[in-house]
């Protein structure tokens, strides 16, 4: 196998940088995991993966979750470290 040329390496670097920058965007991405769960990418460093029943249970409690978060807002940290 021949060594890639400098131009090919530059093109590959540009391609990888584009993929990396698109992953850093605020967009969420959903995938089905190997074990059949739903994984959410884009919330943090690692994906959040739950099975169907877990997602349905969580989504069914959305009003309670929003209320809990609002009631405890003063105790919660934000990503930039503010409380």
C-alpha positions in Angstrom: 0.0 0.0 0.0 1.5 3.4 -1.1 1.9 6.2 1.3 -0.7 9.0 0.9 0.4 12.2 -0.7 0.5 15.4 1.3 -2.6 16.6 -0.7 -4.5 13.4 0.2 -3.5 13.8 3.9 -4.7 17.5 3.9 -8.0 16.4 2.3 -8.5 13.7 4.9 -7.7 16.1 7.7 -10.2 18.6 6.4 -12.8 15.8 6.2 -12.2 14.7 9.8 -12.3 18.3 11.0 -15.7 18.8 9.3 -17.0 15.7 11.0 -15.7 16.8 14.4 -17.2 20.3 14.1 -20.6 18.9 13.1 -20.5 16.6 16.1 -19.9 19.6 18.4 -23.0 21.4 17.2 -26.1 21.6 19.4 -27.9 19.1 17.3 -29.0 15.9 19.0 -28.6 12.7 17.1 -30.5 9.5 17.8 -29.3 6.0 17.0 -30.3 2.4 17.8 -27.6 0.8 19.8 -26.1 -2.7 19.2 -28.2 -4.0 22.1 -31.4 -2.4 20.8 -31.6 0.7 23.0 -32.1 4.3 21.8 -28.9 6.3 22.2 -29.0 10.1 22.2 -25.7 11.8 21.2 -25.0 15.5 21.6 -25.9 16.0 25.3 -22.4 15.5 26.6 -19.3 13.5 26.1 -21.0 10.2 26.1 -24.4 9.1 24.7 -27.4 8.5 26.9 -28.9 5.1 26.1 -32.2 3.8 27.4 -34.4 0.9 26.2 -37.8 1.6 24.7 -39.7 1.0 27.9 -37.4 3.4 29.8 -37.8 6.1 27.2 -41.6 5.7 27.3 -41.6 5.9 31.1 -39.4 9.0 31.1 -41.5 10.7 28.4 -44.6 9.9 30.3 -43.2 11.8 33.3 -42.1 14.9 31.4 -44.4 17.3 33.3 -43.1 16.0 36.6 -39.5 16.2 35.4 -40.0 19.8 34.3 -41.6 20.7 37.6 -38.9 19.0 39.6 -36.2 20.9 37.6 -37.9 24.2 38.1 -38.4 23.6 41.8 -34.7 22.7 42.2 -33.3 25.2 39.8 -31.3 27.0 42.5 -29.5 23.8 43.4 -28.6 22.7 39.9 -25.3 23.4 38.1 -25.1 24.5 34.5 -22.5 23.3 32.1 -20.4 26.5 32.5 -20.3 26.0 36.3 -23.0 28.5 37.3 -25.5 27.4 40.0 
